[in-house]
Amino acid sequence: DLLEVVFTSGTTGEPKGAMLTHRNIVSNAAAVQSVVPLGPETRLLSILPLSHLYGQNPGFLAPLVAGASVVYPTSLQPLVLARTVRENRVTMLLMVPQALKLLTNAVERRVDASGKREAFERLHRVAARLPLPMRRLLFRPVLKQFGGDLRYVAVGGAALNPNVARRWEEMGVEVLQG
């Protein structure tokens, strides 16, 4: 049976409604779980609207089916987002690639303000050759700013800049593209 009609913004043509059935939604939620590590220990922060299918399915329905928690911030301001991630011990972020780029820029601005850019870049070069747990150790001070539990960033809705993904993976955070 029909569950919902989701209207597109029409960026690739005329606006149109996509008719989605219960089976469509359940199938997508199951598919997300087969690819994305979701479970009761997962605390996902989503900044995507529920009117967007990426925000609905991997950002709400799939985590709930898997027993995960979903956190919604009260504001999209970088300081509020960072505090929300820290206070809720978020393990996964769900966002569009542009938001991840802005988050990357914020981290790098902090590094520059502390005068430690050269050391930061050296750590990135070393981390690229290390296993994930060692990367997390090297970048522990950076990851602590996000509560220390952040393990995954899932992005979707646009193309992901491979350099942005690489920077996070060098810090020990896996980047998944939806």
CYANA upper distance limits for C-alpha pairs under 8 A (distance plus 0.5 A):
  1 ASP  CA     21 THR  CA      5.88
  1 ASP  CA     22 HIS  CA      6.68
  1 ASP  CA     23 ARG  CA      8.48
  2 LEU  CA     19 MET  CA      7.23
  2 LEU  CA     20 LEU  CA      6.36
  2 LEU  CA     21 THR  CA      4.73
  2 LEU  CA     22 HIS  CA      6.94
  3 LEU  CA     19 MET  CA      8.24
  3 LEU  CA     20 LEU  CA      6.30
  3 LEU  CA     21 THR  CA      5.30
  3 LEU  CA     22 HIS  CA      5.85
  4 GLU  CA     19 MET  CA      6.62
  4 GLU  CA     20 LEU  CA      5.93
  4 GLU  CA     21 THR  CA      7.36
  5 VAL  CA     17 GLY  CA      6.23
  5 VAL  CA     18 ALA  CA      5.88
  5 VAL  CA     19 MET  CA      5.03
  5 VAL  CA     20 LEU  CA      6.55
  6 VAL  CA     17 GLY  CA      5.84
  6 VAL  CA     18 ALA  CA      5.68
  6 VAL  CA     19 MET  CA      7.16
  6 VAL  CA     20 LEU  CA      8.06
  6 VAL  CA     51 SER  CA      8.05
  6 VAL  CA     53 LEU  CA      8.40
  7 PHE  CA     15 PRO  CA      7.40
  7 PHE  CA     16 LYS  CA      6.07
  7 PHE  CA     17 GLY  CA      4.69
  7 PHE  CA     18 ALA  CA      6.69
  8 THR  CA     15 PRO  CA      6.14
  8 THR  CA     16 LYS  CA      6.27
  8 THR  CA     17 GLY  CA      6.88
  8 THR  CA     18 ALA  CA      8.16
  9 SER  CA     15 PRO  CA      6.14
  9 SER  CA     16 LYS  CA      8.36
 10 GLY  CA     14 GLU  CA      5.40
 10 GLY  CA     15 PRO  CA      4.41
 10 GLY  CA     16 LYS  CA      7.30
 11 THR  CA     15 PRO  CA      8.20
 20 LEU  CA     24 ASN  CA      6.39
 20 LEU  CA     25 ILE  CA      7.52
 21 THR  CA     25 ILE  CA      7.04
 22 HIS  CA     26 VAL  CA      6.65
 23 ARG  CA     27 SER  CA      6.32
 24 ASN  CA     28 ASN  CA      6.70
 25 ILE  CA     29 ALA  CA      6.71
 25 ILE  CA     57 ASN  CA      7.85
 26 VAL  CA     30 ALA  CA      6.68
 27 SER  CA     31 ALA  CA      6.64
 28 ASN  CA     32 VAL  CA      6.68
 28 ASN  CA     57 ASN  CA      7.52
 29 ALA  CA     33 GLN  CA      6.95
 29 ALA  CA     57 ASN  CA      6.51
 29 ALA  CA     58 PRO  CA      7.35
 29 ALA  CA     61 LEU  CA      6.87
 29 ALA  CA     62 ALA  CA      4.99
 29 ALA  CA     65 VAL  CA      8.10
 30 ALA  CA     34 SER  CA      6.95
 30 ALA  CA     62 ALA  CA      7.46
 31 ALA  CA     35 VAL  CA      7.21
 32 VAL  CA     36 VAL  CA      6.21
 32 VAL  CA     58 PRO  CA      6.84
 32 VAL  CA     62 ALA  CA      6.99
 33 GLN  CA     37 PRO  CA      7.16
 33 GLN  CA     38 LEU  CA      6.74
 33 GLN  CA     62 ALA  CA      7.05
 33 GLN  CA     66 ALA  CA      7.79
 36 VAL  CA    176 LEU  CA      8.42
 38 LEU  CA     42 THR  CA      6.29
 38 LEU  CA     63 PRO  CA      6.74
 38 LEU  CA     66 ALA  CA      6.49
 38 LEU  CA     67 GLY  CA      8.39
 38 LEU  CA     68 ALA  CA      6.94
 39 GLY  CA     63 PRO  CA      7.77
 39 GLY  CA     66 ALA  CA      5.57
 39 GLY  CA     67 GLY  CA      6.06
 39 GLY  CA     68 ALA  CA      5.63
 40 PRO  CA     66 ALA  CA      7.24
 40 PRO  CA     67 GLY  CA      5.19
 40 PRO  CA     68 ALA  CA      4.99
 40 PRO  CA     69 SER  CA      7.73
 41 GLU  CA     68 ALA  CA      6.91
 42 THR  CA     63 PRO  CA      8.45
 42 THR  CA     68 ALA  CA      5.48
 42 THR  CA     69 SER  CA      6.76
 42 THR  CA     90 VAL  CA      8.07
 42 THR  CA     91 THR  CA      6.36
 42 THR  CA     92 MET  CA      7.55
 43 ARG  CA     68 ALA  CA      6.57
 43 ARG  CA     69 SER  CA      5.27
 43 ARG  CA     70 VAL  CA      6.41
 43 ARG  CA     71 VAL  CA      7.51
 43 ARG  CA     88 ASN  CA      8.06
 43 ARG  CA     89 ARG  CA      7.59
 43 ARG  CA     90 VAL  CA      5.35
 43 ARG  CA     91 THR  CA      5.72
 43 ARG  CA     92 MET  CA      6.79
 44 LEU  CA     59 GLY  CA      8.10
 44 LEU  CA     63 PRO  CA      8.30
 44 LEU  CA     68 ALA  CA      7.95
 44 LEU  CA     69 SER  CA      6.63
 44 LEU  CA     70 VAL  CA      5.36
 44 LEU  CA     71 VAL  CA      6.41
 44 LEU  CA     90 VAL  CA      6.31
 44 LEU  CA     91 THR  CA      6.61
 44 LEU  CA     92 MET  CA      5.17
 44 LEU  CA     93 LEU  CA      6.19
 44 LEU  CA     94 LEU  CA      7.53
 45 LEU  CA     70 VAL  CA      6.40
 45 LEU  CA     71 VAL  CA      5.13
 45 LEU  CA     72 TYR  CA      6.38
 45 LEU  CA     73 PRO  CA      7.96
 45 LEU  CA     85 VAL  CA      7.59
 45 LEU  CA     90 VAL  CA      6.86
 45 LEU  CA     92 MET  CA      6.81
 45 LEU  CA     93 LEU  CA      5.45
 45 LEU  CA     94 LEU  CA      6.63
 46 SER  CA     55 GLY  CA      7.62
 46 SER  CA     59 GLY  CA      6.41
 46 SER  CA     70 VAL  CA      7.55
 46 SER  CA     71 VAL  CA      6.89
 46 SER  CA     72 TYR  CA      6.24
 46 SER  CA     73 PRO  CA      8.23
 46 SER  CA     93 LEU  CA      6.66
 46 SER  CA     94 LEU  CA      5.33
 46 SER  CA     95 MET  CA      6.95
 47 ILE  CA     55 GLY  CA      8.33
 47 ILE  CA     72 TYR  CA      7.02
 47 ILE  CA     73 PRO  CA      7.52
 47 ILE  CA     76 LEU  CA      7.86
 47 ILE  CA     94 LEU  CA      7.17
 47 ILE  CA     95 MET  CA      6.46
 48 LEU  CA     52 HIS  CA      7.60
 48 LEU  CA     54 TYR  CA      7.96
 48 LEU  CA     55 GLY  CA      5.32
 48 LEU  CA     59 GLY  CA      7.97
 48 LEU  CA     94 LEU  CA      7.84
 48 LEU  CA     95 MET  CA      6.76
 48 LEU  CA     96 VAL  CA      8.32
 49 PRO  CA     55 GLY  CA      6.02
 49 PRO  CA     56 GLN  CA      8.04
 50 LEU  CA     54 TYR  CA      8.48
 50 LEU  CA     55 GLY  CA      5.52
 50 LEU  CA     56 GLN  CA      5.32
 50 LEU  CA     60 PHE  CA      8.36
 51 SER  CA     55 GLY  CA      7.68
 51 SER  CA     56 GLN  CA      7.42
 52 HIS  CA     56 GLN  CA      6.66
 53 LEU  CA     57 ASN  CA      6.41
 54 TYR  CA     58 PRO  CA      6.41
 54 TYR  CA     59 GLY  CA      6.93
 54 TYR  CA    156 GLY  CA      7.50
 54 TYR  CA    157 GLY  CA      7.80
 55 GLY  CA     59 GLY  CA      5.00
 55 GLY  CA     60 PHE  CA      7.05
 55 GLY  CA     94 LEU  CA      8.47
 56 GLN  CA     60 PHE  CA      5.62
 56 GLN  CA     61 LEU  CA      6.71
 57 ASN  CA     61 LEU  CA      5.38
 57 ASN  CA     62 ALA  CA      6.17
 58 PRO  CA     62 ALA  CA      5.71
 58 PRO  CA     63 PRO  CA      7.18
 59 GLY  CA     63 PRO  CA      7.30
 59 GLY  CA     70 VAL  CA      7.94
 59 GLY  CA     94 LEU  CA      7.08
 60 PHE  CA     64 LEU  CA      6.75
 60 PHE  CA     70 VAL  CA      7.14
 61 LEU  CA     65 VAL  CA      6.65
 62 ALA  CA     66 ALA  CA      6.71
 63 PRO  CA     67 GLY  CA      6.67
 63 PRO  CA     68 ALA  CA      5.29
 63 PRO  CA     69 SER  CA      7.17
 63 PRO  CA     70 VAL  CA      7.54
 64 LEU  CA     68 ALA  CA      5.95
 64 LEU  CA     69 SER  CA      7.26
 64 LEU  CA     70 VAL  CA      8.15
 71 VAL  CA     88 ASN  CA      8.17
 73 PRO  CA     80 VAL  CA      7.85
 73 PRO  CA     81 LEU  CA      6.86
 73 PRO  CA     84 THR  CA      6.75
 74 THR  CA     80 VAL  CA      7.98
 75 SER  CA     80 VAL  CA      6.63
 75 SER  CA     81 LEU  CA      7.51
 76 LEU  CA     80 VAL  CA      7.19
 76 LEU  CA     81 LEU  CA      6.58
 77 GLN  CA     81 LEU  CA      6.64
 78 PRO  CA     82 ALA  CA      6.58
 78 PRO  CA    103 LEU  CA      7.94
 78 PRO  CA    106 ALA  CA      8.35
 79 LEU  CA     83 ARG  CA      6.62
 80 VAL  CA     84 THR  CA      6.52
 81 LEU  CA     85 VAL  CA      6.63
 82 ALA  CA     86 ARG  CA      6.64
 82 ALA  CA    145 GLN  CA      7.76
 82 ALA  CA    146 PHE  CA      6.43
 83 ARG  CA     87 GLU  CA      6.42
 83 ARG  CA    146 PHE  CA      8.07
 84 THR  CA     88 ASN  CA      6.42
 85 VAL  CA     89 ARG  CA      6.29
 85 VAL  CA     90 VAL  CA      5.50
 85 VAL  CA    146 PHE  CA      6.22
 85 VAL  CA    147 GLY  CA      6.97
 86 ARG  CA     90 VAL  CA      7.23
 86 ARG  CA    145 GLN  CA      7.47
 86 ARG  CA    146 PHE  CA      5.41
 86 ARG  CA    147 GLY  CA      4.40
 86 ARG  CA    148 GLY  CA      8.10
 87 GLU  CA    147 GLY  CA      7.50
 89 ARG  CA    146 PHE  CA      8.30
 89 ARG  CA    147 GLY  CA      6.01
 89 ARG  CA    148 GLY  CA      7.88
 89 ARG  CA    149 ASP  CA      6.28
 89 ARG  CA    150 LEU  CA      7.97
 90 VAL  CA    146 PHE  CA      8.39
 90 VAL  CA    147 GLY  CA      7.83
 90 VAL  CA    149 ASP  CA      6.66
 90 VAL  CA    150 LEU  CA      6.30
 91 THR  CA    149 ASP  CA      5.66
 91 THR  CA    150 LEU  CA      4.56
 91 THR  CA    151 ARG  CA      5.76
 91 THR  CA    152 TYR  CA      6.95
 92 MET  CA    150 LEU  CA      6.29
 92 MET  CA    151 ARG  CA      6.50
 92 MET  CA    152 TYR  CA      5.13
 92 MET  CA    153 VAL  CA      5.94
 92 MET  CA    154 ALA  CA      7.73
 93 LEU  CA    150 LEU  CA      8.30
 93 LEU  CA    152 TYR  CA      6.96
 93 LEU  CA    153 VAL  CA      5.15
 93 LEU  CA    154 ALA  CA      6.55
 94 LEU  CA    153 VAL  CA      6.50
 94 LEU  CA    154 ALA  CA      5.33
 94 LEU  CA    155 VAL  CA      6.31
 95 MET  CA     99 ALA  CA      6.72
 95 MET  CA    100 LEU  CA      7.38
 95 MET  CA    153 VAL  CA      8.14
 95 MET  CA    154 ALA  CA      6.97
 95 MET  CA    155 VAL  CA      5.48
 95 MET  CA    156 GLY  CA      7.23
 96 VAL  CA    100 LEU  CA      7.23
 96 VAL  CA    155 VAL  CA      5.48
 96 VAL  CA    156 GLY  CA      5.71
 96 VAL  CA    157 GLY  CA      6.40
 96 VAL  CA    158 ALA  CA      7.26
 97 PRO  CA    101 LYS  CA      6.75
 97 PRO  CA    155 VAL  CA      6.11
 97 PRO  CA    156 GLY  CA      7.10
 97 PRO  CA    157 GLY  CA      8.12
 97 PRO  CA    158 ALA  CA      6.94
 97 PRO  CA    159 ALA  CA      7.31
 97 PRO  CA    160 LEU  CA      5.79
 97 PRO  CA    161 ASN  CA      7.95
 98 GLN  CA    102 LEU  CA      6.77
 99 ALA  CA    103 LEU  CA      6.69
100 LEU  CA    104 THR  CA      6.59
100 LEU  CA    155 VAL  CA      8.34
100 LEU  CA    164 VAL  CA      8.13
101 LYS  CA    105 ASN  CA      6.68
101 LYS  CA    164 VAL  CA      6.90
102 LEU  CA    106 ALA  CA      6.72
103 LEU  CA    107 VAL  CA      6.84
104 THR  CA    108 GLU  CA      6.75
104 THR  CA    164 VAL  CA      7.71
105 ASN  CA    109 ARG  CA      6.54
106 ALA  CA    110 ARG  CA      6.87
107 VAL  CA    111 VAL  CA      6.87
107 VAL  CA    142 VAL  CA      8.25
108 GLU  CA    112 ASP  CA      6.63
108 GLU  CA    117 ARG  CA      8.42
109 ARG  CA    113 ALA  CA      6.58
110 ARG  CA    114 SER  CA      6.75
111 VAL  CA    115 GLY  CA      6.92
111 VAL  CA    116 LYS  CA      6.12
111 VAL  CA    117 ARG  CA      6.21
111 VAL  CA    120 PHE  CA      7.80
112 ASP  CA    116 LYS  CA      6.62
112 ASP  CA    117 ARG  CA      5.95
116 LYS  CA    120 PHE  CA      6.61
117 ARG  CA    121 GLU  CA      6.66
118 GLU  CA    122 ARG  CA      6.73
119 ALA  CA    123 LEU  CA      6.67
120 PHE  CA    124 HIS  CA      6.91
121 GLU  CA    125 ARG  CA      6.86
122 ARG  CA    126 VAL  CA      6.82
123 LEU  CA    127 ALA  CA      6.35
123 LEU  CA    138 LEU  CA      7.46
123 LEU  CA    139 PHE  CA      8.34
124 HIS  CA    128 ALA  CA      6.71
124 HIS  CA    167 ARG  CA      7.87
124 HIS  CA    170 GLU  CA      6.42
124 HIS  CA    171 MET  CA      7.74
125 ARG  CA    129 ARG  CA      8.07
126 VAL  CA    130 LEU  CA      7.51
127 ALA  CA    131 PRO  CA      8.32
127 ALA  CA    134 MET  CA      8.03
127 ALA  CA    135 ARG  CA      5.77
127 ALA  CA    138 LEU  CA      7.92
127 ALA  CA    170 GLU  CA      5.94
127 ALA  CA    171 MET  CA      7.67
128 ALA  CA    170 GLU  CA      5.99
130 LEU  CA    134 MET  CA      6.62
130 LEU  CA    135 ARG  CA      6.77
131 PRO  CA    135 ARG  CA      6.95
132 LEU  CA    136 ARG  CA      6.84
132 LEU  CA    169 GLU  CA      8.49
132 LEU  CA    170 GLU  CA      8.43
132 LEU  CA    172 GLY  CA      5.72
133 PRO  CA    137 LEU  CA      6.93
133 PRO  CA    172 GLY  CA      7.33
134 MET  CA    138 LEU  CA      6.82
134 MET  CA    172 GLY  CA      8.29
135 ARG  CA    139 PHE  CA      6.76
135 ARG  CA    170 GLU  CA      6.74
135 ARG  CA    171 MET  CA      5.97
135 ARG  CA    172 GLY  CA      5.38
136 ARG  CA    140 ARG  CA      6.18
136 ARG  CA    143 LEU  CA      8.04
136 ARG  CA    171 MET  CA      6.35
136 ARG  CA    172 GLY  CA      5.05
136 ARG  CA    173 VAL  CA      8.12
138 LEU  CA    171 MET  CA      7.99
139 PHE  CA    143 LEU  CA      6.67
139 PHE  CA    171 MET  CA      6.03
139 PHE  CA    172 GLY  CA      7.98
140 ARG  CA    144 LYS  CA      6.34
140 ARG  CA    148 GLY  CA      7.65
141 PRO  CA    145 GLN  CA      7.31
142 VAL  CA    146 PHE  CA      7.88
143 LEU  CA    147 GLY  CA      7.11
143 LEU  CA    148 GLY  CA      5.41
143 LEU  CA    149 ASP  CA      8.07
143 LEU  CA    150 LEU  CA      7.56
143 LEU  CA    171 MET  CA      8.43
144 LYS  CA    148 GLY  CA      4.72
144 LYS  CA    149 ASP  CA      8.43
146 PHE  CA    150 LEU  CA      7.15
150 LEU  CA    173 VAL  CA      7.38
151 ARG  CA    172 GLY  CA      7.76
151 ARG  CA    173 VAL  CA      5.38
151 ARG  CA    174 GLU  CA      6.74
152 TYR  CA    173 VAL  CA      5.83
152 TYR  CA    174 GLU  CA      5.26
152 TYR  CA    175 VAL  CA      6.28
152 TYR  CA    176 LEU  CA      7.68
153 VAL  CA    173 VAL  CA      7.51
153 VAL  CA    174 GLU  CA      6.82
153 VAL  CA    175 VAL  CA      5.35
153 VAL  CA    176 LEU  CA      6.61
154 ALA  CA    175 VAL  CA      6.35
154 ALA  CA    176 LEU  CA      5.05
154 ALA  CA    177 GLN  CA      6.18
154 ALA  CA    178 GLY  CA      7.29
155 VAL  CA    160 LEU  CA      8.05
155 VAL  CA    175 VAL  CA      8.01
155 VAL  CA    176 LEU  CA      6.78
155 VAL  CA    177 GLN  CA      5.50
155 VAL  CA    178 GLY  CA      6.39
156 GLY  CA    160 LEU  CA      8.35
156 GLY  CA    177 GLN  CA      6.26
156 GLY  CA    178 GLY  CA      5.15
157 GLY  CA    178 GLY  CA      8.04
160 LEU  CA    164 VAL  CA      8.08
160 LEU  CA    165 ALA  CA      7.84
160 LEU  CA    177 GLN  CA      7.95
161 ASN  CA    165 ALA  CA      7.12
162 PRO  CA    166 ARG  CA      6.55
163 ASN  CA    167 ARG  CA      6.70
164 VAL  CA    168 TRP  CA      7.13
165 ALA  CA    169 GLU  CA      6.70
165 ALA  CA    175 VAL  CA      6.38
166 ARG  CA    170 GLU  CA      6.53
167 ARG  CA    171 MET  CA      6.99
168 TRP  CA    172 GLY  CA      7.00
168 TRP  CA    173 VAL  CA      5.85
168 TRP  CA    174 GLU  CA      7.42
168 TRP  CA    175 VAL  CA      7.57
169 GLU  CA    173 VAL  CA      5.33
169 GLU  CA    174 GLU  CA      5.69
169 GLU  CA    175 VAL  CA      7.07
